[in-house]
Amino acid sequence: MATQRYISTSFWDDKWIMELDPSEKLLYLYLLTNPLTNIAGIYKITIKRISFDTGFTPDTIGHIFQKFQKANKAHLVGEYILLPSWPKHQHWQTHDKIRTGILIELNKLPKVILAKAVEYGYAFEIPKELYPQIASDSLTEASDYLDTDSDSDIDTNTDTPGGVALPKYSKEFDTFWEVYPKKEDKYHGYEKYKATKKKGATAEMLLMAARCYALYFKKPGTDIKFAMQAKRFLGPGQEWWEWYNSAEQIRKAEEKVPKSKYEERTQPVLTQGQIDANLKAIGEMMKSLNVKFGARRV
């Protein structure tokens, strides 16, 4: 499901935008609307991807970014794009869910990126609990909250920073996630995983389905970009059930095959008389076919 980005018509009346040349306007608009953006306005993207999507060379992109950074409109920090003014357009002060979504994204950031956000005057009140003590290894994988199917709200907990309850994934789900081919939006995938188990599915069934689905994308001619996200795979459509059934059929078929092709098989023991009788029968059959051993057909 595509994420929607809304740009106000007043965008074009902004004095700073009006002073940009066409290539600068295109690049800035791209930074606001490309598929990797999120509700916090801080996201990972490569120069190669930007170059491919916009047609600009890496040198041109670097040159334009110098202007953006000088105006404090957009910063390129390592592998991250940082848009300092982004939150003020999200109305987080009056919408708790938006504030929660931004906090989740901030919890994903390495310490150095969060520090840079504060340095550049990021337009969001980052709780003291998050900065600067947050460690780079205390990341969550809840991605694009409110930018995807928002059918599962986050339970708040006053014991966590900013009242945000960080997801704790079960070992069963982590095993499922390790196997599943498309690792996007782990948080909502986990919500669907729990809901599916409540309906009667077992962890073993879901793992079998994930393995079967992953094997499909190892076939020549398949492209992982067309794989479903886990939240859809496990969602209301119950796509996982078809793949579980396929996995079960494969399992049953494998049970009928010896575990190893080198496995010894019990052969019937023939007496010498039976062997002689068999050879005689074979010889008679060959005569009827006009075949001689060690010779061509006559």
Secondary structure, 3 states (H helix, E strand, C coil): CCCCCCCCHHHHHCHHHHCCCHHHHHHHHHHHHCCCCCCCCEEECCHHHHHHHHCCCHHHHHHHHHHHHHCCCCEEECCEEECCCHHHHCCCCCCHHHHHHHHHHHHCCCHHHHHHHHHCCCCCCCCCCCCCCCCCCCCCCCCCCCCCCCCCCCCECCCCHHHECCCCCCHHHHHHHHHCCCCCCHHHHHHHHHHHHHCCCCHHHHHHHHHHHHHHCCCCCCCHHHCCCHHHHCCCCCHHHHHHHHHHHHHHHHHCCCCCCCCCCCCCCCCHHHHHHHHHHHHHHHHHCCCCCCCCCC
